[in-house]
Amino acid sequence: MKVIEDSNLSHAWARAVRLALARKGEVSPLIVSVTGDFNAGKPPTDLNVEGKLDLLLSNEGGLSINGVANTLFPQSLWNPSQPRTRLYERYLQLWPRIGKSNPYGHYFRRLVSYGDAKGYDGNQLEFIISVNGHN
């Protein structure tokens, strides 16, 4: 198992990309951990590094950094002042359009609508939050 830890999100992912390129493919399992002080809940980033990563991803026919990030968590659909169930509803309502526009994996969709999640209608994320006592 490979672990990459950095206090800057862009630098951490750049190291992960370098590792994947050096191995000419998948690195599994891989854990990327961003530590340190986050400003308003967001980790430090480096726009120069992000631009280079976006160019590399584009040249390989992939999504941009933000495109990939939105497959993990649809930040643009989230309103922290609303119940989290609203996020799930909005995402699943938009899924037909989201799925068409992006042929890549959708981790967030698998989290909120996949198989049996012990009575949570396939919402593994809600199951994890609920069993850990969070409202």
C-alpha positions as YAML, in Angstrom:
chain: A
units: angstrom
residues:
- id: 1
  name: MET
  ca: [0.00, 0.00, 0.00]
- id: 2
  name: LYS
  ca: [1.24, 3.47, -0.89]
- id: 3
  name: VAL
  ca: [0.43, 6.51, 1.26]
- id: 4
  name: ILE
  ca: [0.97, 10.08, 0.08]
- id: 5
  name: GLU
  ca: [0.64, 12.80, 2.70]
- id: 6
  name: ASP
  ca: [0.99, 16.52, 2.08]
- id: 7
  name: SER
  ca: [-0.33, 19.78, 3.48]
- id: 8
  name: ASN
  ca: [-1.21, 21.02, -0.05]
- id: 9
  name: LEU
  ca: [-3.95, 19.25, -2.03]
- id: 10
  name: SER
  ca: [-2.44, 20.04, -5.44]
- id: 11
  name: HIS
  ca: [1.00, 18.82, -4.42]
- id: 12
  name: ALA
  ca: [-0.42, 15.60, -2.97]
- id: 13
  name: TRP
  ca: [-2.29, 14.77, -6.18]
- id: 14
  name: ALA
  ca: [0.71, 15.73, -8.32]
- id: 15
  name: ARG
  ca: [2.76, 13.19, -6.36]
- id: 16
  name: ALA
  ca: [0.03, 10.58, -6.95]
- id: 17
  name: VAL
  ca: [0.03, 11.30, -10.69]
- id: 18
  name: ARG
  ca: [3.84, 11.06, -10.84]
- id: 19
  name: LEU
  ca: [3.63, 7.69, -9.10]
- id: 20
  name: ALA
  ca: [1.00, 6.42, -11.54]
- id: 21
  name: LEU
  ca: [3.04, 7.61, -14.53]
- id: 22
  name: ALA
  ca: [6.18, 5.96, -13.16]
- id: 23
  name: ARG
  ca: [4.30, 2.68, -12.75]
- id: 24
  name: LYS
  ca: [2.66, 3.12, -16.14]
- id: 25
  name: GLY
  ca: [-0.83, 2.65, -14.78]
- id: 26
  name: GLU
  ca: [-2.88, 2.00, -11.71]
- id: 27
  name: VAL
  ca: [-1.52, 2.36, -8.21]
- id: 28
  name: SER
  ca: [-3.58, 0.25, -5.86]
- id: 29
  name: PRO
  ca: [-4.13, 0.56, -3.02]
- id: 30
  name: LEU
  ca: [-3.28, 4.22, -2.73]
- id: 31
  name: ILE
  ca: [-4.20, 6.60, 0.08]
- id: 32
  name: VAL
  ca: [-3.81, 10.35, -0.41]
- id: 33
  name: SER
  ca: [-4.03, 12.33, 2.82]
- id: 34
  name: VAL
  ca: [-4.10, 16.11, 3.03]
- id: 35
  name: THR
  ca: [-3.22, 17.43, 6.47]
- id: 36
  name: GLY
  ca: [-2.68, 20.77, 8.13]
- id: 37
  name: ASP
  ca: [-4.65, 23.96, 8.48]
- id: 38
  name: PHE
  ca: [-7.54, 24.38, 6.09]
- id: 39
  name: ASN
  ca: [-8.79, 27.87, 5.29]
- id: 40
  name: ALA
  ca: [-12.60, 27.91, 5.62]
- id: 41
  name: GLY
  ca: [-12.66, 24.13, 5.36]
- id: 42
  name: LYS
  ca: [-10.62, 24.04, 2.15]
- id: 43
  name: PRO
  ca: [-7.05, 22.74, 1.88]
- id: 44
  name: PRO
  ca: [-4.30, 24.87, 0.36]
- id: 45
  name: THR
  ca: [-3.85, 24.45, -3.39]
- id: 46
  name: ASP
  ca: [-1.35, 25.55, -6.02]
- id: 47
  name: LEU
  ca: [-2.93, 26.98, -9.19]
- id: 48
  name: ASN
  ca: [0.27, 26.44, -11.20]
- id: 49
  name: VAL
  ca: [0.32, 22.73, -10.34]
- id: 50
  name: GLU
  ca: [-3.43, 22.43, -10.96]
- id: 51
  name: GLY
  ca: [-3.02, 23.97, -14.41]
- id: 52
  name: LYS
  ca: [-0.33, 21.44, -15.29]
- id: 53
  name: LEU
  ca: [-2.44, 18.55, -13.96]
- id: 54
  name: ASP
  ca: [-5.48, 19.77, -15.94]
- id: 55
  name: LEU
  ca: [-3.37, 19.94, -19.11]
- id: 56
  name: LEU
  ca: [-2.09, 16.40, -18.53]
- id: 57
  name: LEU
  ca: [-5.61, 15.11, -17.89]
- id: 58
  name: SER
  ca: [-6.93, 16.89, -20.98]
- id: 59
  name: ASN
  ca: [-4.15, 15.44, -23.16]
- id: 60
  name: GLU
  ca: [-5.12, 11.97, -21.92]
- id: 61
  name: GLY
  ca: [-8.80, 12.59, -22.72]
- id: 62
  name: GLY
  ca: [-9.80, 12.83, -19.07]
- id: 63
  name: LEU
  ca: [-11.84, 15.17, -16.97]
- id: 64
  name: SER
  ca: [-10.42, 18.28, -15.35]
- id: 65
  name: ILE
  ca: [-9.48, 18.25, -11.67]
- id: 66
  name: ASN
  ca: [-12.83, 19.83, -10.81]
- id: 67
  name: GLY
  ca: [-14.64, 17.32, -13.02]
- id: 68
  name: VAL
  ca: [-13.02, 14.43, -11.18]
- id: 69
  name: ALA
  ca: [-13.69, 16.06, -7.81]
- id: 70
  name: ASN
  ca: [-17.39, 16.36, -8.65]
- id: 71
  name: THR
  ca: [-17.62, 12.61, -9.28]
- id: 72
  name: LEU
  ca: [-16.46, 12.18, -5.67]
- id: 73
  name: PHE
  ca: [-18.61, 14.90, -4.13]
- id: 74
  name: PRO
  ca: [-20.94, 17.23, -6.08]
- id: 75
  name: GLN
  ca: [-19.92, 20.43, -4.29]
- id: 76
  name: SER
  ca: [-21.98, 22.63, -6.60]
- id: 77
  name: LEU
  ca: [-25.19, 20.87, -5.54]
- id: 78
  name: TRP
  ca: [-24.53, 21.03, -1.80]
- id: 79
  name: ASN
  ca: [-26.09, 23.68, 0.38]
- id: 80
  name: PRO
  ca: [-24.81, 23.27, 3.96]
- id: 81
  name: SER
  ca: [-27.86, 25.09, 5.33]
- id: 82
  name: GLN
  ca: [-30.17, 22.41, 3.90]
- id: 83
  name: PRO
  ca: [-30.60, 18.85, 5.21]
- id: 84
  name: ARG
  ca: [-28.20, 16.41, 3.57]
- id: 85
  name: THR
  ca: [-31.19, 14.46, 2.22]
- id: 86
  name: ARG
  ca: [-31.78, 17.42, -0.11]
- id: 87
  name: LEU
  ca: [-28.33, 16.89, -1.63]
- id: 88
  name: TYR
  ca: [-29.10, 13.20, -2.27]
- id: 89
  name: GLU
  ca: [-32.46, 14.09, -3.84]
- id: 90
  name: ARG
  ca: [-31.01, 16.80, -6.09]
- id: 91
  name: TYR
  ca: [-28.16, 14.58, -7.24]
- id: 92
  name: LEU
  ca: [-30.40, 11.62, -8.07]
- id: 93
  name: GLN
  ca: [-32.92, 13.88, -9.87]
- id: 94
  name: LEU
  ca: [-30.09, 15.22, -12.02]
- id: 95
  name: TRP
  ca: [-28.45, 11.81, -12.51]
- id: 96
  name: PRO
  ca: [-29.78, 11.17, -16.06]
- id: 97
  name: ARG
  ca: [-28.14, 14.41, -17.25]
- id: 98
  name: ILE
  ca: [-24.99, 13.96, -15.13]
- id: 99
  name: GLY
  ca: [-24.52, 10.37, -16.30]
- id: 100
  name: LYS
  ca: [-24.80, 11.35, -19.98]
- id: 101
  name: SER
  ca: [-22.35, 14.21, -19.75]
- id: 102
  name: ASN
  ca: [-19.68, 12.21, -17.95]
- id: 103
  name: PRO
  ca: [-18.83, 8.65, -19.02]
- id: 104
  name: TYR
  ca: [-16.43, 8.19, -16.11]
- id: 105
  name: GLY
  ca: [-17.09, 6.68, -12.71]
- id: 106
  name: HIS
  ca: [-19.39, 8.37, -10.27]
- id: 107
  name: TYR
  ca: [-18.28, 7.52, -6.80]
- id: 108
  name: PHE
  ca: [-20.88, 9.73, -5.16]
- id: 109
  name: ARG
  ca: [-23.73, 7.97, -6.98]
- id: 110
  name: ARG
  ca: [-22.49, 4.61, -5.74]
- id: 111
  name: LEU
  ca: [-22.39, 6.02, -2.21]
- id: 112
  name: VAL
  ca: [-25.98, 7.25, -2.26]
- id: 113
  name: SER
  ca: [-27.76, 4.65, -4.40]
- id: 114
  name: TYR
  ca: [-26.08, 1.27, -4.49]
- id: 115
  name: GLY
  ca: [-27.47, -2.05, -3.35]
- id: 116
  name: ASP
  ca: [-28.58, -2.74, 0.20]
- id: 117
  name: ALA
  ca: [-27.45, -0.32, 2.87]
- id: 118
  name: LYS
  ca: [-29.31, -1.90, 5.79]
- id: 119
  name: GLY
  ca: [-32.65, -0.17, 5.27]
- id: 120
  name: TYR
  ca: [-31.30, 3.08, 3.87]
- id: 121
  name: ASP
  ca: [-32.53, 2.51, 0.30]
- id: 122
  name: GLY
  ca: [-29.03, 1.88, -0.96]
- id: 123
  name: ASN
  ca: [-27.64, 5.09, 0.55]
- id: 124
  name: GLN
  ca: [-24.38, 3.88, 2.06]
- id: 125
  name: LEU
  ca: [-23.34, 7.42, 2.96]
- id: 126
  name: GLU
  ca: [-26.49, 7.98, 5.02]
- id: 127
  name: PHE
  ca: [-26.02, 4.59, 6.69]
- id: 128
  name: ILE
  ca: [-22.45, 5.46, 7.72]
- id: 129
  name: ILE
  ca: [-23.45, 8.89, 9.01]
- id: 130
  name: SER
  ca: [-26.44, 7.48, 10.94]
- id: 131
  name: VAL
  ca: [-24.72, 4.52, 12.58]
- id: 132
  name: ASN
  ca: [-21.98, 6.85, 13.79]
- id: 133
  name: GLY
  ca: [-24.54, 8.98, 15.61]
- id: 134
  name: HIS
  ca: [-24.45, 12.08, 13.40]
- id: 135
  name: ASN
  ca: [-27.65, 13.91, 12.53]
...
